[in-house]
Amino acid sequence: MTTAIDTARMARIKEIVCDVLELEESEVTDTSLFSEDHDADSLRAIEILASLEKAFGVVIDQSELTRMVNLNGVYEVVTEAVDVR
């Protein structure tokens, strides 16, 4: 079940990802792939990770980038990092 906190967190994550990728939120779905569908390179992925760390006050290991290929993956990684904190 999605709570209001989860919904707010997911909205903030999508906003950050779209800002970094320079895309409109309507262009990015939960399952669209950052590199294949939106031409994001590894530098953008690291920029997303750093922005998420700053926004949520967490540390995310760069090994998690392999899971952060779409919004669903990013939601999972950030939720795990925030819940561990």
DSSP file (Angstrom, degrees, kcal/mol; ACC not computed):
  #  RESIDUE AA STRUCTURE BP1 BP2  ACC     N-H-->O    O-->H-N    N-H-->O    O-->H-N    TCO  KAPPA ALPHA  PHI   PSI    X-CA   Y-CA   Z-CA
    1    1 A M              0   0    0      0, 0.0     2,-0.5     0, 0.0     0, 0.0   0.000 360.0 360.0 360.0 133.0    0.0    0.0    0.0
    2    2 A T        -     0   0    0      4,-0.1     2,-0.2     3,-0.0     0, 0.0  -0.726 360.0-156.4 -88.3 126.5    1.3    3.4   -1.0
    3    3 A T     >  -     0   0    0     -2,-0.5     4,-2.5     1,-0.1     5,-0.2  -0.465  32.8-104.0 -94.2 171.2    1.3    6.0    1.8
    4    4 A A  H  > S+     0   0    0      1,-0.2     4,-2.7     2,-0.2     5,-0.2   0.867 123.6  53.8 -61.9 -36.0    1.3    9.8    1.4
    5    5 A I  H  > S+     0   0    0      2,-0.2     4,-2.8     1,-0.2    -1,-0.2   0.933 109.4  47.5 -63.9 -45.5    5.0    9.8    2.3
    6    6 A D  H  > S+     0   0    0      2,-0.2     4,-3.0     1,-0.2    -2,-0.2   0.921 112.5  49.5 -61.0 -43.4    5.7    7.3   -0.4
    7    7 A T  H  X S+     0   0    0     -4,-2.5     4,-2.2     2,-0.2    -2,-0.2   0.916 112.9  46.3 -62.8 -44.1    3.7    9.3   -2.9
    8    8 A A  H  X S+     0   0    0     -4,-2.7     4,-2.2     2,-0.2    -1,-0.2   0.904 113.9  48.9 -64.7 -41.5    5.5   12.5   -2.0
    9    9 A R  H  X S+     0   0    0     -4,-2.8     4,-2.7     2,-0.2    -2,-0.2   0.925 111.2  49.6 -64.3 -44.3    8.9   10.7   -2.1
   10   10 A M  H  X S+     0   0    0     -4,-3.0     4,-2.4     1,-0.2    -1,-0.2   0.893 110.7  49.9 -62.8 -39.8    8.1    9.2   -5.5
   11   11 A A  H  X S+     0   0    0     -4,-2.2     4,-2.2     2,-0.2    -1,-0.2   0.907 112.1  47.7 -64.7 -41.6    7.0   12.6   -6.9
   12   12 A R  H  X S+     0   0    0     -4,-2.2     4,-2.4     2,-0.2    -2,-0.2   0.899 111.3  50.8 -66.5 -40.9   10.2   14.2   -5.6
   13   13 A I  H  X S+     0   0    0     -4,-2.7     4,-2.8     2,-0.2     5,-0.2   0.934 111.0  48.2 -61.6 -46.6   12.4   11.4   -7.1
   14   14 A K  H  X S+     0   0    0     -4,-2.4     4,-2.7     1,-0.2     5,-0.2   0.904 110.4  52.2 -62.1 -40.7   10.7   11.8  -10.5
   15   15 A E  H  X S+     0   0    0     -4,-2.2     4,-2.2     2,-0.2    -1,-0.2   0.926 111.6  46.3 -60.3 -45.7   11.2   15.6  -10.3
   16   16 A I  H  X S+     0   0    0     -4,-2.4     4,-2.4     2,-0.2     5,-0.2   0.940 113.4  48.4 -63.1 -48.3   14.9   15.1   -9.6
   17   17 A V  H  X S+     0   0    0     -4,-2.8     4,-2.6     1,-0.2    -2,-0.2   0.921 112.9  47.9 -60.0 -45.1   15.4   12.5  -12.4
   18   18 A C  H  X>S+     0   0    0     -4,-2.7     5,-2.3    -5,-0.2     4,-0.8   0.874 110.1  52.6 -65.7 -37.3   13.5   14.7  -14.9
   19   19 A D  H ><5S+     0   0    0     -4,-2.2     3,-0.5    -5,-0.2    -1,-0.2   0.941 112.7  44.4 -61.4 -47.3   15.6   17.7  -14.0
   20   20 A V  H 3<5S+     0   0    0     -4,-2.4    -2,-0.2     1,-0.2    -1,-0.2   0.907 117.7  43.5 -65.5 -42.0   18.8   15.9  -14.4
   21   21 A L  H 3<5S-     0   0    0     -4,-2.6    -1,-0.2    -5,-0.2    -2,-0.2   0.536 107.1-128.2 -81.2  -5.3   17.7   14.3  -17.7
   22   22 A E  T <<5 +     0   0    0     -4,-0.8     2,-0.3    -3,-0.5    -3,-0.2   0.930  63.3 133.2  56.4  49.6   16.3   17.6  -18.9
   23   23 A L      < -     0   0    0     -5,-2.3    -1,-0.2    -6,-0.1     2,-0.2  -0.889  62.6-106.7-125.7 155.7   12.9   16.0  -19.7
   24   24 A E    >>  -     0   0    0     -2,-0.3     3,-1.8     1,-0.1     4,-0.5  -0.563  33.2-119.3 -74.9 147.4    9.3   16.8  -19.0
   25   25 A E  G >4 S+     0   0    0      1,-0.3     3,-0.9    -2,-0.2    -1,-0.1   0.817 113.7  62.0 -59.2 -29.9    7.7   14.6  -16.3
   26   26 A S  G 34 S+     0   0    0      1,-0.2    -1,-0.3     3,-0.0    -2,-0.0   0.693  97.5  59.0 -69.4 -17.4    5.2   13.4  -18.8
   27   27 A E  G <4 S+     0   0    0     -3,-1.8     2,-0.5     1,-0.1    -1,-0.2   0.658  97.0  69.1 -83.6 -16.9    8.0   12.0  -21.0
   28   28 A V    <<  -     0   0    0     -3,-0.9     2,-0.2    -4,-0.5    -1,-0.1  -0.903  62.6-172.5-112.1 124.1    9.3    9.6  -18.2
   29   29 A T        -     0   0    0     -2,-0.5    42,-0.7     1,-0.1     3,-0.3  -0.595  41.5-102.2-103.7 171.6    7.3    6.6  -17.1
   30   30 A D  S    S+     0   0    0      1,-0.2    42,-2.4    -2,-0.2    43,-0.3   0.772 122.5  33.9 -63.2 -24.7    8.0    4.3  -14.1
   31   31 A T  S    S+     0   0    0     40,-0.2    -1,-0.2    39,-0.1     2,-0.1   0.480  85.0 116.8-112.7  -4.5    9.4    1.7  -16.5
   32   32 A S        -     0   0    0     -3,-0.3    39,-0.4     1,-0.1     2,-0.4  -0.460  69.1-119.2 -67.5 138.2   11.0    3.8  -19.3
   33   33 A L     >> -     0   0    0      1,-0.1     4,-2.0    -2,-0.1     5,-0.9  -0.638  11.1-144.3 -85.5 129.4   14.7    3.1  -19.4
   34   34 A F  H  >5S+     0   0    0     35,-2.9     6,-2.0    -2,-0.4     4,-0.9   0.924  96.8  33.6 -58.9 -48.6   17.0    6.1  -18.8
   35   35 A S  H  >5S+     0   0    0     34,-0.3     4,-0.9     4,-0.2    -1,-0.2   0.948 126.7  36.5 -77.2 -47.6   19.7    5.1  -21.2
   36   36 A E  H  45S+     0   0    0      2,-0.2    -2,-0.2     1,-0.2    -1,-0.1   0.920 129.7  29.2 -73.2 -44.1   17.7    3.3  -23.9
   37   37 A D  H  <5S+     0   0    0     -4,-2.0    -3,-0.2     1,-0.1    -1,-0.2   0.738 134.0  28.1 -89.9 -23.9   14.6    5.5  -24.0
   38   38 A H  H  <<S-     0   0    0     -5,-0.9    -3,-0.2    -4,-0.9    -2,-0.2   0.267  97.6-120.5-125.7  10.7   16.0    8.8  -22.9
   39   39 A D     <  +     0   0    0     -4,-0.9     2,-0.3    -6,-0.2    -4,-0.2   0.797  50.9 165.2  55.6  34.2   19.7    8.7  -24.1
   40   40 A A        -     0   0    0     -6,-2.0    -1,-0.2    -7,-0.1     2,-0.2  -0.631  21.3-152.8 -80.5 138.2   21.1    9.2  -20.6
   41   41 A D     >  -     0   0    0     -2,-0.3     4,-1.8     1,-0.0     3,-0.4  -0.457  34.3 -91.4-101.8-179.5   24.8    8.4  -20.2
   42   42 A S  H  > S+     0   0    0      1,-0.2     4,-2.1     2,-0.2     5,-0.2   0.814 124.3  58.9 -64.7 -30.2   26.7    7.2  -17.1
   43   43 A L  H  > S+     0   0    0      1,-0.2     4,-2.1     2,-0.2    -1,-0.2   0.898 105.3  49.4 -64.8 -39.9   27.5   10.7  -16.1
   44   44 A R  H  > S+     0   0    0     -3,-0.4     4,-2.6     2,-0.2    -2,-0.2   0.893 108.1  54.6 -64.3 -39.6   23.8   11.5  -15.9
   45   45 A A  H  X S+     0   0    0     -4,-1.8     4,-2.4     1,-0.2    -2,-0.2   0.914 109.7  46.1 -61.0 -42.6   23.3    8.4  -13.8
   46   46 A I  H  X S+     0   0    0     -4,-2.1     4,-2.6     2,-0.2    -1,-0.2   0.876 111.1  53.0 -67.4 -37.1   25.9    9.6  -11.3
   47   47 A E  H  X S+     0   0    0     -4,-2.1     4,-2.3     2,-0.2    -2,-0.2   0.894 109.0  49.5 -64.1 -40.3   24.4   13.0  -11.3
   48   48 A I  H  X S+     0   0    0     -4,-2.6     4,-2.5     2,-0.2    -2,-0.2   0.943 111.3  49.4 -61.7 -47.9   21.0   11.5  -10.5
   49   49 A L  H  X S+     0   0    0     -4,-2.4     4,-2.4     1,-0.2    -2,-0.2   0.927 112.4  46.9 -58.2 -47.4   22.5    9.5   -7.7
   50   50 A A  H  X S+     0   0    0     -4,-2.6     4,-2.2     1,-0.2    -1,-0.2   0.892 112.0  50.4 -64.0 -40.3   24.3   12.6   -6.2
   51   51 A S  H  X S+     0   0    0     -4,-2.3     4,-2.5     1,-0.2    -1,-0.2   0.894 111.1  48.8 -65.0 -39.7   21.1   14.7   -6.5
   52   52 A L  H  X S+     0   0    0     -4,-2.5     4,-2.4     2,-0.2     6,-0.3   0.903 109.3  52.4 -66.6 -41.4   19.1   12.0   -4.7
   53   53 A E  H  X>S+     0   0    0     -4,-2.4     5,-1.3    -5,-0.2     4,-1.2   0.928 113.2  44.3 -58.9 -45.1   21.7   11.7   -1.9
   54   54 A K  H  <5S+     0   0    0     -4,-2.2    -2,-0.2     1,-0.2     3,-0.2   0.923 114.7  48.1 -66.0 -45.2   21.5   15.4   -1.3
   55   55 A A  H  <5S+     0   0    0     -4,-2.5    -1,-0.2     1,-0.2    -2,-0.2   0.855 123.5  30.8 -66.2 -36.1   17.7   15.6   -1.5
   56   56 A F  H  <5S-     0   0    0     -4,-2.4    -1,-0.2    -5,-0.2    -2,-0.2   0.424 102.1-122.7-107.4   0.4   17.1   12.7    0.9
   57   57 A G  T  <5 +     0   0    0     -4,-1.2     2,-0.3     1,-0.2    -3,-0.2   0.881  69.7 122.0  63.0  39.4   20.2   13.0    3.1
   58   58 A V      < -     0   0    0     -5,-1.3     2,-0.5    -6,-0.3    -1,-0.2  -0.788  61.5-124.1-126.0 169.0   21.3    9.5    2.4
   59   59 A V        -     0   0    0     -2,-0.3     2,-0.5    22,-0.2    -9,-0.1  -0.979  23.6-168.6-114.9 127.5   24.4    7.7    1.0
   60   60 A I        -     0   0    0     -2,-0.5    -7,-0.1   -11,-0.1     2,-0.1  -0.971  22.4-125.8-118.4 122.2   23.8    5.4   -2.0
   61   61 A D    >   -     0   0    0     -2,-0.5     3,-2.1     1,-0.1     4,-0.2  -0.378  17.8-125.9 -65.0 141.0   26.6    3.1   -3.1
   62   62 A Q  G >  S+     0   0    0      1,-0.3     3,-1.8     2,-0.2     4,-0.2   0.727 106.4  73.5 -62.8 -19.7   27.5    3.5   -6.8
   63   63 A S  G >  S+     0   0    0      1,-0.3     3,-1.1     2,-0.2    -1,-0.3   0.745  84.4  68.3 -64.1 -20.7   27.0   -0.2   -7.2
   64   64 A E  G X> S+     0   0    0     -3,-2.1     3,-1.7     1,-0.2     4,-1.0   0.631  75.1  85.9 -72.5 -12.8   23.3    0.5   -7.0
   65   65 A L  G <4 S+     0   0    0     -3,-1.8     3,-0.3     1,-0.3    -1,-0.2   0.811  78.4  65.4 -58.0 -28.8   23.5    2.3  -10.3
   66   66 A T  G <4 S+     0   0    0     -3,-1.1    -1,-0.3    -4,-0.2     3,-0.2   0.773 106.4  42.1 -65.8 -23.9   22.9   -1.1  -12.0
   67   67 A R  T <4 S+     0   0    0     -3,-1.7     2,-1.4    -4,-0.2     3,-0.5   0.647  97.2  79.3 -91.0 -18.5   19.5   -1.2  -10.4
   68   68 A M     <  +     0   0    0     -4,-1.0    -1,-0.2    -3,-0.3    -2,-0.1  -0.353  52.5 120.9 -91.4  56.4   18.7    2.5  -11.2
   69   69 A V  S    S+     0   0    0     -2,-1.4   -35,-2.9    -3,-0.2   -34,-0.3   0.628  80.2   8.5 -93.7 -16.5   17.8    2.0  -14.9
   70   70 A N  S  > S-     0   0    0     -3,-0.5     4,-2.1   -37,-0.2     3,-0.2  -0.905  91.2 -86.6-151.4 176.9   14.2    3.4  -14.6
   71   71 A L  H  > S+     0   0    0    -42,-0.7     4,-3.1   -39,-0.4     5,-0.2   0.888 122.9  57.3 -61.5 -39.3   12.1    5.2  -12.0
   72   72 A N  H  > S+     0   0    0    -42,-2.4     4,-2.0     1,-0.2    -1,-0.2   0.922 108.9  46.6 -57.7 -43.2   10.9    1.9  -10.4
   73   73 A G  H  > S+     0   0    0    -43,-0.3     4,-2.4     2,-0.2    -1,-0.2   0.896 112.6  49.4 -64.2 -40.5   14.5    1.0   -9.7
   74   74 A V  H  X S+     0   0    0     -4,-2.1     4,-2.7     2,-0.2     5,-0.3   0.909 108.1  53.8 -66.2 -41.8   15.3    4.4   -8.3
   75   75 A Y  H  X S+     0   0    0     -4,-3.1     4,-2.5     1,-0.2     5,-0.2   0.933 111.0  46.9 -56.3 -46.3   12.3    4.3   -6.1
   76   76 A E  H  X S+     0   0    0     -4,-2.0     4,-2.5    -5,-0.2    -2,-0.2   0.940 113.5  46.6 -62.0 -49.2   13.5    1.0   -4.6
   77   77 A V  H  X S+     0   0    0     -4,-2.4     4,-2.2     1,-0.2    -2,-0.2   0.924 115.6  44.9 -62.0 -46.2   17.1    2.1   -4.1
   78   78 A V  H  X S+     0   0    0     -4,-2.7     4,-2.9     2,-0.2     5,-0.2   0.916 112.4  51.7 -66.6 -42.4   16.1    5.4   -2.4
   79   79 A T  H  X S+     0   0    0     -4,-2.5     4,-2.6    -5,-0.3    -1,-0.2   0.919 111.0  48.0 -60.4 -43.8   13.4    3.8   -0.2
   80   80 A E  H  X S+     0   0    0     -4,-2.5     4,-1.4    -5,-0.2    -1,-0.2   0.918 113.6  47.6 -62.3 -42.7   16.0    1.2    1.0
   81   81 A A  H  X S+     0   0    0     -4,-2.2     4,-1.1    -5,-0.2    -2,-0.2   0.902 114.5  45.6 -66.2 -41.6   18.5    3.9    1.7
   82   82 A V  H  < S+     0   0    0     -4,-2.9     3,-0.2     1,-0.2    -2,-0.2   0.901 112.1  51.0 -69.2 -40.8   16.0    6.1    3.5
   83   83 A D  H  < S+     0   0    0     -4,-2.6    -1,-0.2    -5,-0.2    -2,-0.2   0.774 109.0  51.8 -69.6 -25.6   14.6    3.2    5.6
   84   84 A V  H  <        0   0    0     -4,-1.4    -1,-0.2     1,-0.2    -2,-0.2   0.801 360.0 360.0 -76.4 -30.5   18.1    2.2    6.7
   85   85 A R     <        0   0    0     -4,-1.1    -1,-0.2    -3,-0.2    -2,-0.1   0.469 360.0 360.0 -56.7 360.0   18.9    5.7    7.8
